[in-house]
Every structure is written in C-alpha cells, then in structure tokens.
C-alpha cells in the first residue's frame, strides 16, 4: 500500500513467509503516514504468525508520531513476544537515541 505523507512518499508491504509476517517499511513516516503504518501493523497482528518482523532499514525519515505508533504496538504485543524490529536505518536509530523511554532494545539499538 503506498501512502503519501506530508514530507514525501511512504510505503508498507506486508509479506507472509511461512509462520512469519514481515512488514517492509520504505520512505518517510510522518504524522500523515502513520495511518498506513498502523494499518500494516494491525493486518500483521491479526494473523496467526509466530513472528512479526518490522523492517525499518529503508526508512529515510521518521517522526515522533511514527515512533509512538511503534511503541504502542510493541507494548501491546509484549506478552505474546512476537513483534520484532530490524535495527533500522540511521534516521530511525537517531530518533530512537533521542527518545527517552522508548524500548530501544526492541529495535536492536
């Protein structure tokens, strides 16, 4: 699904790999694009997959609104233990390093 955020383009693809669902997130995730991120996460969480991997390696920009969406879903899925994140791009890692209280270990940072 392609979404146009205020700062540029954003895309999230939900890919099934056996017992794993991968959300491949590409582009710029600002407040205008968080609906697409949310929809992808909800689609993945509705599956029976034992692992949900959110691939943030191709994210060029991410703002605090997107970080809140990821943090909320990480908290909601904590008990099931199936939501995981790639390390993310430099832009993602930078935002996480600035965000006090975000569970950065969940993203491998």
matplotlib code that plots the C-alpha trace (Angstrom):
import matplotlib.pyplot as plt

x = [0.0, 1.5, 0.8, 1.8, 2.8, 3.3, 7.0, 7.1, 6.3, 5.8, 5.1, 4.5, 4.3, 3.0, 4.8, 4.0, 6.9, 5.5, 5.0, 6.5, 5.0, 7.4, 6.3, 8.7, 8.6, 10.1, 10.3, 9.3, 6.9, 5.5, 2.2, 0.3, 1.6, 1.1, -2.3, -0.7, 1.9, -1.0, -2.9, 0.1, 0.7, -2.9, -3.0, 0.1, -1.2, -4.4, -2.5, -1.5, 2.2, 4.5, 6.9, 6.0, 9.2, 9.0, 11.8, 12.8, 16.0, 14.7, 13.1, 14.5, 12.7, 10.6, 9.0, 7.7, 4.2, 5.5, 7.7, 4.5, 2.7, 5.6, 6.0, 2.3, 2.2, 5.4, 3.7, 0.5, 2.4, 4.9, 3.1, 2.9, 6.6, 6.2, 6.7, 10.4, 12.2, 15.2, 17.9, 16.5, 18.2, 20.4, 17.4, 15.4, 18.3, 18.9, 15.3, 15.3, 18.5, 16.8, 13.6, 13.9, 11.9, 11.4, 12.2, 15.2, 16.5, 13.4, 14.8, 18.3, 19.8]
y = [0.0, 3.4, 6.4, 10.0, 11.7, 15.5, 15.2, 12.7, 9.1, 6.1, 2.5, -0.5, -4.0, -7.0, -10.1, -13.6, -16.0, -19.2, -18.7, -15.2, -11.9, -9.1, -5.5, -3.8, -0.1, 2.3, 6.1, 8.9, 8.2, 11.4, 12.0, 12.0, 8.5, 6.8, 5.6, 3.3, 2.1, 1.4, -0.5, -2.7, -3.5, -4.3, -6.6, -8.4, -8.7, -10.2, -13.1, -16.3, -15.7, -16.6, -13.7, -10.3, -8.5, -4.8, -4.0, -0.3, -0.5, 1.5, 4.4, 7.7, 9.8, 9.0, 11.5, 11.1, 10.2, 7.1, 6.3, 6.4, 4.0, 1.5, 1.9, 1.3, -1.8, -3.1, -2.6, -4.3, -7.3, -7.6, -10.6, -12.5, -11.8, -12.0, -8.3, -7.7, -4.9, -4.7, -2.3, 0.4, 3.0, 5.7, 8.0, 5.5, 4.9, 8.6, 9.3, 6.3, 7.6, 10.9, 9.4, 8.9, 5.9, 4.2, 0.5, 0.8, -2.7, -3.9, -2.4, -3.7, -0.2]
z = [0.0, -0.9, 1.2, 0.7, 3.9, 4.3, 3.8, 0.9, 0.0, 2.3, 1.6, 3.8, 2.3, 4.4, 3.3, 4.6, 4.9, 6.3, 10.1, 9.9, 8.7, 7.5, 7.3, 4.9, 5.6, 3.0, 2.8, 5.1, 8.0, 9.3, 11.1, 7.8, 7.0, 10.4, 9.3, 6.7, 9.3, 11.7, 9.1, 8.2, 11.9, 12.5, 9.5, 10.7, 14.3, 13.1, 11.6, 13.3, 12.6, 15.4, 14.4, 13.1, 11.9, 11.1, 8.7, 9.2, 7.2, 4.3, 6.3, 5.2, 7.9, 10.9, 13.3, 16.9, 15.7, 14.0, 17.0, 19.2, 16.9, 17.0, 20.8, 21.4, 19.2, 20.9, 24.3, 23.1, 21.7, 24.6, 26.3, 23.0, 22.3, 18.5, 17.4, 16.4, 14.6, 12.4, 13.6, 11.2, 9.1, 10.5, 10.6, 12.7, 15.1, 15.6, 16.5, 18.9, 20.6, 21.2, 22.5, 26.2, 27.5, 24.1, 24.4, 22.0, 22.8, 21.0, 17.8, 18.5, 19.1]

ax = plt.figure().add_subplot(projection="3d")
ax.plot(x, y, z, "-o")
ax.set_aspect("equal")
plt.show()
